[in-house]
Amino acid sequence: MPEAVAVDPVCVAGVDGCKAGWIAVFRWVGSDRAPEVQIFPHFADLLASEHEPRKIAVDMPIGLPEKIGSNGRGPEKAVRPLLGMRQSTVFSIPARAAIYCEDYREACSAALAHSTPPKKVSKQAFHIFPKIREIDQLMTPELEARVYEVHPEVAFWRLNGQEPIAIPKKVKGSSYPAGLDARRDLLVQFGYVASFLDQKPPKGAARDDLMDAAVNAVIAERLLYGHAEPFPADFGRNERGLRMAIWA
């Protein structure tokens, strides 16, 4: 009989932005190795991680259009109908020129000038612009083989039998324990132990950041197996050749 060939475990990562930079949950496919959580000050640090994640699923828009039409950016439009009461968690992403403005009023002016009909920028979206820029400056069509855009609530929708989780994880900007516990209980069905999800997050991250990174890691595993699907299915590419799709 032919000699058995050992297959090395493959690392995947789920990533979310946090105050300290980026929180990553690593999972090893084909191994009993427990998941690990780590903070990275910069996204480039994650790309260079010693764990060498084969697939990285990150909650951040990738593929910024130069112009925004009446329907908005394709991925946001595609996933909102799936989420019911949770669709407010999907921010409207403006054109690339607005993303690169560091002043809110300037960002609104740029957004108005590059959208039809003209539309300003929400304060919530504006606050994540620095992290969107960070990934945008690193992304290339070649890097798309590793880095994929995801959205945690779409990920939970996928794992929850394609039903949105009814309870929010935040109420009035603060963590809502019942909502986080519901997500933890779902994630336990996908290879996590409750104590990992209930641990005190690393400094500079919150419990909801850890939960989001954890569910994104499950999608990264789905990407590795070829099971994840893009929204929209017929996604387009921006002027730099980057795909515009949320995967789940």
Phi, psi and omega in degrees: 000146178295147180292136179295139180258124179289136178252120181290141175302146180251131179269138171232161183223139169252136190226143176220148175286148178210175183301324183278354181136264182222132175255131182238136170250122180260137173234144179250115181276132182084023181209155175272004181300133183290150176301154178229152179239142182209149176258138175236128179297325183228150180297327178299326178296321178295316179301329182265010184303145178298339179286342178049059181300130181287322177233135179236118180253112188240136178277080178196138180299135177231134182092082185264122180284155177283333179227147176246125180270190185296334182268359181078189178287137187309312183299318180297317179298323185289325187266338183304315181297341181284337196259355177054237182295343183268003185291344177291346178284351180263104183285150173280124182261126182278185179292162186302323182300322180290323181300328184270009174269134180263353177251135185298316180296320178296322179297319178296318179297316180294321179296317178299320184286341184241026178223148178226114355292160183301135181218135179280187181250138175283152178298322180298315179294320182302324184292340179261001181306316180304322180285326175297317179298320182302314179288320182301323181288341180263333191289140172223161176303329180291323181289345179298341177293340181248322192252126183231143175279133175226175175220125186304318182291329174290323177297314178296322175303315181297314184286339183266035178067033181059042173230132178294149175285124190294327186271131178290157176265350175224143175229121182053041175082357181247150179302139180246105187307319182298320179292320178292322178295322179297321179289321176301313183298326177289317183294332177300335178283355185235040169095004177257154169259149185301324182296328176295317183283337181267358182295156174294124182297157176302156180304132180093007177225154179251170182299322180292329175296316179297317181296319180293317178297323180295316180290326177297327178294327176295320177293324176300322176293320176299322177296319180299320181277355182079020182265343183284150180240148178271147172237120358286159180296324180260051187300152177260185177231149180277184186294343177265006178083012181269136181291152178239094184202144171258130185255145178203000000 
